[in-house]
């Protein structure tokens, strides 16, 4: 049984730079584990742990001879920097892996040195899903953040996954992963303002997963999704955070050197473009 979505990972070449981005420009609490993780796993790891939603994991290959580093480097070589993996939790990942495989998902062999099991993107509409033990990360943040003038940002309240076939994606996440779906998923209702059909599934803890399919590419949001899908690569399109003060957050982020603009599809949503966030599109909604 899946118990939560604790985090989503971003893979980059320059680990110190992405730590600086989230710590200093987004003003998020970041736990830097690079010294330990480079030694033990062959990759530099950090964790953004803001309140609410799911955490943001920062990952970069270090030792090319280790499995995790090879996985990260393979992703960087094929798709470039950006959203790398979506983590789920289950009481016993190996037992969960058996059940997921029996339901038809492409579960990969246990990676050497790993605590969890991977589900190949070929069976999840382009998303590498890693199933870890419950409370796989519970290190408390011990630092302090200067909150004067800082943006007020949550963790990941939603990840948007762009898909070609919404009905099939709903069956994967609802029936094979056994994740709860919003009632609208039954009809995969059309969002006329954004020009997409969408469905939201909600792991018991952490943020939600929104599956979107283009319906009317004349609408700005749908057009952007269509462009993302142009090369046939489905997958994680954007991370959605929240702020109780969009205007203040926009001012703070702009002051920190980020290119923040209202999204084309909603006056109540800001966007920080991929080029500012190592290939990861960040959308910020009003809380």
C-alpha positions as CSV (number, residue, x, y, z in Angstrom):
1,X,0.0,0.0,0.0
2,X,1.4,3.4,-1.0
3,X,1.4,5.7,2.0
4,X,2.6,9.0,0.6
5,X,4.6,11.0,-1.9
6,X,7.5,12.4,0.2
7,X,9.5,14.2,-2.4
8,X,10.4,14.8,-6.1
9,X,14.0,15.0,-7.3
10,X,15.7,17.4,-9.6
11,X,18.9,16.1,-11.3
12,X,21.6,18.6,-12.1
13,X,25.3,18.8,-13.1
14,X,26.2,21.6,-10.6
15,X,25.2,20.6,-7.1
16,X,26.5,23.6,-5.2
17,X,24.7,25.9,-7.6
18,X,21.3,24.3,-7.1
19,X,21.7,24.3,-3.4
20,X,22.5,28.0,-3.6
21,X,19.4,28.6,-5.8
22,X,16.9,27.0,-3.4
23,X,18.6,28.1,-0.2
24,X,19.4,31.7,-1.1
25,X,17.0,32.7,-3.9
26,X,13.9,30.7,-3.0
27,X,14.8,31.1,0.7
28,X,13.9,27.5,1.4
29,X,15.3,25.4,4.3
30,X,17.9,23.1,2.6
31,X,19.6,20.1,4.3
32,X,22.9,19.5,2.6
33,X,23.9,15.9,2.8
34,X,26.5,15.9,0.0
35,X,29.5,14.9,2.1
36,X,27.8,11.8,3.4
37,X,25.9,10.9,0.3
38,X,28.9,11.3,-2.0
39,X,30.8,8.8,0.1
40,X,27.9,6.3,0.7
41,X,26.0,6.6,-2.6
42,X,28.3,8.2,-5.1
43,X,25.9,11.2,-5.6
44,X,25.6,14.6,-4.0
45,X,22.1,14.9,-2.3
46,X,20.3,17.8,-0.6
47,X,16.7,18.1,0.6
48,X,14.5,21.2,0.6
49,X,12.1,20.8,3.5
50,X,9.5,23.7,3.5
51,X,6.3,23.2,5.3
52,X,3.4,21.5,3.5
53,X,3.3,19.2,0.5
54,X,6.3,17.2,-0.6
55,X,10.0,17.9,-0.3
56,X,12.3,18.8,-3.2
57,X,15.3,16.6,-3.5
58,X,18.5,17.9,-5.2
59,X,20.7,15.3,-6.9
60,X,23.9,15.3,-8.8
61,X,26.3,12.5,-9.9
62,X,29.7,12.3,-8.3
63,X,31.2,8.8,-8.6
64,X,30.6,7.3,-12.1
65,X,31.1,3.8,-10.8
66,X,28.1,3.8,-8.5
67,X,24.6,2.8,-9.5
68,X,22.9,6.0,-8.4
69,X,25.4,8.2,-10.1
70,X,25.1,6.1,-13.3
71,X,21.3,6.5,-13.2
72,X,21.6,10.3,-12.7
73,X,24.2,10.6,-15.4
74,X,22.1,8.6,-17.9
75,X,19.1,10.9,-17.3
76,X,21.2,14.0,-17.7
77,X,22.7,12.7,-20.9
78,X,19.4,11.7,-22.4
79,X,17.0,14.4,-21.2
80,X,19.2,17.2,-19.7
81,X,18.8,18.8,-16.2
82,X,15.3,18.8,-14.7
83,X,12.7,16.7,-12.9
84,X,14.2,13.3,-12.4
85,X,12.1,11.1,-10.2
86,X,8.9,11.0,-8.2
87,X,9.2,9.2,-4.8
88,X,6.4,7.2,-3.2
89,X,6.5,5.3,0.1
90,X,5.3,1.9,1.2
91,X,5.8,-0.1,4.4
92,X,7.9,-2.8,2.6
93,X,9.1,-1.6,-0.8
94,X,10.0,-5.1,-2.0
95,X,6.6,-6.5,-1.2
96,X,5.0,-3.4,-2.9
97,X,7.2,-4.1,-5.9
98,X,5.9,-7.6,-6.2
99,X,2.3,-6.3,-6.2
100,X,3.0,-3.6,-8.7
101,X,4.6,-6.0,-11.0
102,X,1.6,-8.4,-10.7
103,X,-0.6,-5.4,-11.7
104,X,1.4,-5.0,-14.9
105,X,3.9,-2.3,-14.0
106,X,7.5,-2.5,-15.2
107,X,9.3,-2.9,-11.9
108,X,13.1,-2.8,-12.2
109,X,15.5,-5.1,-10.3
110,X,16.8,-3.9,-7.0
111,X,19.6,-1.4,-7.6
112,X,22.8,-2.1,-5.7
113,X,22.9,0.0,-2.5
114,X,19.3,1.2,-2.9
115,X,16.7,1.2,-0.2
116,X,13.8,1.3,-2.6
117,X,12.5,-0.1,-5.8
118,X,12.2,1.7,-9.2
119,X,9.2,1.5,-11.6
120,X,10.4,2.2,-15.2
121,X,9.0,5.3,-16.9
122,X,7.8,3.1,-19.8
123,X,4.9,2.0,-17.7
124,X,4.1,5.3,-15.8
125,X,3.8,7.8,-18.7
126,X,7.3,8.9,-18.6
127,X,7.8,9.3,-14.8
128,X,10.6,7.4,-13.0
129,X,8.9,6.3,-9.8
130,X,10.9,5.2,-6.8
131,X,9.2,3.3,-3.9
132,X,10.9,3.9,-0.6
133,X,10.2,2.7,3.0
134,X,7.8,4.8,5.1
135,X,9.5,7.9,6.6
136,X,12.5,7.3,4.3
137,X,13.7,10.8,5.2
138,X,13.1,12.4,8.6
139,X,16.2,14.5,9.2
140,X,15.1,17.7,10.9
141,X,16.2,21.1,9.6
142,X,18.4,22.8,12.2
143,X,19.4,26.0,10.4
144,X,17.7,29.4,10.5
145,X,16.3,31.4,7.6
146,X,16.1,35.2,7.5
147,X,12.4,35.6,6.8
148,X,12.5,39.3,6.4
149,X,11.4,40.0,2.9
150,X,11.8,36.3,2.0
151,X,9.2,34.6,-0.3
152,X,6.7,32.5,1.5
153,X,6.7,29.2,-0.3
154,X,5.3,25.8,0.5
155,X,6.6,22.4,-0.5
156,X,5.2,20.7,-3.6
157,X,1.4,20.8,-3.4
158,X,1.1,19.2,-6.9
159,X,3.2,17.8,-9.7
160,X,1.8,18.2,-13.2
161,X,2.4,15.1,-15.4
162,X,1.8,15.6,-19.1
163,X,0.4,12.6,-20.9
164,X,-0.8,11.6,-24.3
165,X,-3.6,9.3,-23.1
166,X,-5.3,10.6,-20.0
167,X,-7.7,7.6,-19.6
168,X,-4.8,5.2,-19.7
169,X,-2.8,7.3,-17.2
170,X,-5.7,7.4,-14.8
171,X,-5.9,3.6,-14.9
172,X,-2.2,3.3,-14.2
173,X,-2.2,5.6,-11.2
174,X,-5.6,4.6,-9.8
175,X,-5.7,0.9,-10.5
176,X,-2.1,-0.2,-10.6
177,X,-0.6,2.1,-8.0
178,X,-4.0,2.1,-6.1
179,X,-3.8,5.9,-5.5
180,X,-7.1,7.7,-4.6
181,X,-8.4,9.8,-7.5
182,X,-10.6,12.9,-7.3
183,X,-14.2,12.1,-8.4
184,X,-13.7,14.2,-11.6
185,X,-11.3,11.6,-12.8
186,X,-14.1,9.3,-13.6
187,X,-15.1,11.6,-16.5
188,X,-11.7,13.2,-16.9
189,X,-13.4,16.5,-17.1
190,X,-12.4,19.3,-19.5
191,X,-10.8,22.3,-17.9
192,X,-12.1,24.9,-20.4
193,X,-9.9,27.7,-19.1
194,X,-6.6,25.7,-19.5
195,X,-7.7,23.7,-22.5
196,X,-6.8,20.3,-21.0
197,X,-8.5,17.3,-19.7
198,X,-7.2,16.6,-16.3
199,X,-7.4,14.2,-13.3
200,X,-5.9,14.4,-9.9
201,X,-4.7,11.5,-7.7
202,X,-3.9,12.1,-4.1
203,X,-1.4,9.9,-2.2
204,X,-2.3,9.7,1.5
205,X,0.5,12.2,2.4
206,X,2.5,14.8,0.5
207,X,1.4,16.6,-2.6
208,X,-1.0,15.5,-5.4
209,X,-0.3,14.2,-8.9
210,X,-2.2,16.0,-11.7
211,X,-2.4,14.1,-15.0
212,X,-3.1,16.4,-18.0
213,X,-3.9,15.8,-21.6
214,X,-4.2,18.5,-24.3
215,X,-7.7,19.1,-25.6
216,X,-7.6,22.7,-27.0
217,X,-4.1,23.7,-27.9
218,X,-5.2,27.3,-28.6
219,X,-5.3,27.9,-24.9
220,X,-1.9,29.0,-23.4
221,X,-1.6,26.2,-20.8
222,X,-2.6,23.5,-23.3
223,X,-0.2,24.9,-25.9
224,X,2.7,24.8,-23.4
225,X,1.8,21.1,-22.6
226,X,1.6,20.3,-26.3
227,X,5.0,21.8,-26.9
228,X,6.4,19.8,-24.0
229,X,5.0,16.6,-25.6
230,X,6.1,17.5,-29.1
231,X,9.1,15.0,-29.0
232,X,6.8,12.3,-27.7
233,X,8.3,12.4,-24.2
234,X,5.6,12.3,-21.5
235,X,6.6,13.0,-17.9
236,X,6.7,15.6,-15.1
237,X,5.9,19.0,-16.6
238,X,6.0,21.3,-13.5
239,X,6.1,21.5,-9.8
240,X,3.4,23.5,-8.1
241,X,4.1,25.4,-4.9
242,X,1.8,27.8,-3.0
243,X,2.2,31.2,-1.4
244,X,-0.2,33.2,0.8
245,X,1.1,36.4,-0.8
246,X,1.7,36.1,-4.5
247,X,2.6,39.8,-5.0
248,X,5.1,39.7,-2.1
249,X,6.6,36.5,-3.3
250,X,7.0,37.8,-6.9
251,X,8.7,40.9,-5.5
252,X,11.1,38.8,-3.3
253,X,12.0,36.3,-6.0
254,X,12.6,39.1,-8.5
255,X,14.7,40.9,-6.0
256,X,16.7,37.7,-5.7
257,X,17.5,37.6,-9.4
258,X,14.8,35.2,-10.6
259,X,12.7,35.8,-13.7
260,X,9.2,35.6,-12.3
261,X,6.1,36.3,-14.4
262,X,2.4,35.7,-14.1
263,X,1.5,32.5,-16.0
264,X,-0.3,32.9,-19.3
265,X,-3.2,30.8,-18.1
266,X,-4.0,32.3,-14.7
267,X,-3.6,35.7,-13.0
268,X,-3.4,33.7,-9.7
269,X,-0.3,31.7,-10.7
270,X,3.3,32.8,-11.0
271,X,5.9,30.9,-13.1
272,X,9.7,30.7,-12.6
273,X,11.0,29.4,-16.0
274,X,13.0,26.2,-16.5
275,X,16.2,28.1,-17.4
276,X,16.2,29.7,-14.0
277,X,15.6,26.4,-12.1
278,X,17.9,23.9,-13.9
279,X,15.3,22.6,-16.2
280,X,12.4,22.4,-13.7
281,X,9.4,24.6,-14.3
282,X,8.1,26.1,-11.0
283,X,4.5,27.3,-10.8
284,X,3.4,29.2,-7.7
285,X,-0.3,29.4,-6.8
286,X,-2.2,31.5,-4.3
287,X,-2.6,29.4,-1.1
